[in-house]
Amino acid sequence: MEKMLLNKVEYITPYDNAKYLINVHLGRYANGDRRIYSHYFDKETGGWMPFLTFTVSIPEVPLKDDEVIIKNYSENADALPWLYSWDIVTPVRQVVGNRVVFDVCKLLKE
């Protein structure tokens, strides 16, 4: 079941400091793991478009139902501090998957 966590909040990208108005949603991957993703408001089309997926699914990493794995590289370089600032997640532990260190976080909003 999909749920909106934040409605129309500002997100500034780490690579070009562009500002976006986004909605943040909580859903599930096909394997049942939770996922946090967002849409931005596109002024040209007047509609909401896919933006960032803040999480990844790594099937070999066991998670509790209230945990997510944060994608913290590339366009998501500042994802964890941003999600933390909105009281969406709090870090629990780190794991290695695909040669990258990821933060496993507890969901604070559901």
Order of alpha helices (4+ residues) and beta strands (2+ residues): beta-beta-beta-beta-beta-beta-alpha-beta-beta
